[in-house]
Amino acid sequence: MKLNGVERALMNNPIRAAHQHHREAAWFQRLAGGSLASQHVLEVGCGRGVGAEVILDRLGAAEVTAFDLDESMVDLASKRLRGRPVSLSVGDICEIAVPAAGIDTVVDFGIIHHVPGWQLAVAEIARVLRPGGLLLFEEVPRHFLDSWAFRTFTVHPRENRFEADEFGAELARNGLHGTGRIERHLGGMVFVGAARKT
């Protein structure tokens, strides 16, 4: 699903960008066990390109492939990332246009909870990761999506949502096994973790 006006404002502002560059980058560095040096990283749902900057500048990836369902976001990311080792496109997480086992690490800055059939998104991520490849994820649990503020001001699928344990179980069903416990941050508003493809 594409973001509505409220979500676009929340996701495309300097405070969110600073949070990604500092706190979220630190979470992912720790979960990855260091940098992603020399890796080809796929970002699912690139937005205006801040996540790709984080992946390159804070996580040390060699190159990034990124896509978003929203063409206008891909246009903004193209301007922001001009001259960087990033390949951008309009795309769907349920049909990732990347060959099987072609990616070292996939990074999800809170995209999968927007996907009606999120289990298919998880299966696609598992398909494109190489054996031993890593998924770094930050997601919003069902109980928070069910809150009054989220129901009133944002647009998310209402059915088939997940809590952290259900998300972890679906990863495991697709051969993506956690590298440690899933962590809850921001008062339980998000959970973060890492899983490696066996």
N, C-alpha and C positions, 0 to 999 in steps of 0.2 A: 504494500500500500504506500502511496505517496503521502508526504507530510501535509497537514493543513497549515493555515497561516500562523496559528499560535506555535505549532511545533517548529516551523521554519524559523520563527523569531527566536525560539529557545535554543535551537541547534546552531544558528548562524549568527553568533554574536561573540564579542571579544572575551567574555567571561567563560563561555563554553570552550573556546579555543585555548585559553590559558589553562583551564582544567585538564583538557586533553594533553597539552604539552607537559604538564607537571605531574599531577596526581595519577592520571590514567597511564601515562608513559611509565611512571615509577612502578605502578602495579604490574604492568606487562613486562617490564625489564626483570622484575623479581620472579614472576611466573615463568619467564623464558629461561631463567638462569643466566642472564647477561644480555649480550647484544645479539642481533640477527645478522651479524657481519657476513658478507658474501652471499646472502640468501635472496632468492626470488620470492617476494611476499605478495599475496593477494589480499586486497582489502575489499570486503563485501559492503556495498553501500557507502560510497566515498563522499557523499555530500559535496561541500564546496572545496574539499581538498586538504583540510586540516589534518585528518587522520593520516593521509599519505606523507605529509610533512613530518608528523610524529614518527612514523615508521622509518623514514629516511634519517632524520636528524637526531632523534632520541634513541631509536632502536638499532640504527646502523645498517639497515638493509641495503643491499647492492642495487636492487631494482624493485619497483612496485607495479603490479597490474591492479587496476581498480575500476569498479563500475558502479553505476547507480541507476535505479529505475527512472529517475527524474532527469530528463534531458537538460533542464535549466541548471541543475546542480552540476552536471558534467561540464557544461559550458563554464561555470564559475571556477570549477576545479582546474580546467584547462588553462585559464588565465593565471590562476594562482601558481600553478606548477610548471609553467612554461620553462623549458630548458633543463628540467629535472629528469632523472631516469624513471619516468612514470608513463605507463600506457593506460589511457582512459577510454571508456566506452559506455554506452547505454546498455544496460543488461539486467537480467533477472537472476536472483540468487537460486531460483529453482531450476534454472537451465544455464549453468555457468559455461561460458564459451571458452573453456580452457581444456586442453587434453587431460586425460586421466593421468594421475600420478606425476603431474608437471609442476607442482608448487611445493616449496619448502615449508612455508608458514602461511596460515590464513589468519587475518585479524578481523574481528567483529566488534566494532564500537557501537553495540546496541542496535542492531538491524533485525535480527531474527524474530524478535517479538512483534515486528510489524507484518510478518508473513503469515497469511491465513493457514497455508499448509506447511508449517515450519519444519515438520519432520522431513519433507522432501529437500528443504534447504540444507539440513544437517547431512542427509545422504549425499547431496551434491558436493558439499565441502569434503566429506570423506573420500569421494571419488577423485577429486582433483589433488588431494594431498599425496605426496610420495610416501612410501613406507618409512616410518619414523618421523614423518612431518608433524608439525605442531599447529594446533588451533588455540589462539588466544581470544577469549570472549569476555564481553561485558554485556549483561542483559538485564531486562526489567521483569521482575516476577509478576505472576498473575494477581496476587493480592494487592500490589501497588497499581496495576492497570485497572483494577476494580474500584479504586478509590474515587471519591466524588470529583476531585480535581481532574484526574485523568479522563473519567467518563464525560465530564462536562466540556473540557477544553481541547481534547485531542481526539484523533480518529485512529482507533486500533481495532483489529478483529476482536470480537467478544467471545467467540467460541474457541475451543481447542488451544487455550493458553497454558502456560507451564510455570511451575515453581522450580527452584534451583535443583532439587533432587530429581524431578521429572526430566529436566533438561539433561542432567548428567546421565540418567538412565538411557535416554535416546542417543546420546553420544556413544555410550558403550555398545548399544545395539548395532551401531554402525562402525564398530572397530576403533573408536576414539576413546582412549582410556585416560582418566584424569591423572595428572601428575602430582596431585595433592588435593586437599579439601577445597571446595568452592567457598570463596570468601564473600561476605555481605558487607557492603559499604553504603555510606550516605544514609544511615538510619534504615537500612533494608530496602532502599529504593532501587538499588542495583546489586547484582552479584557478578563476580568475576572469577575466572579460572582458566586453566589450561588443560588440554588433552592431547595426547600423542597417538598417531595412527600406528596400530600394530601390524 
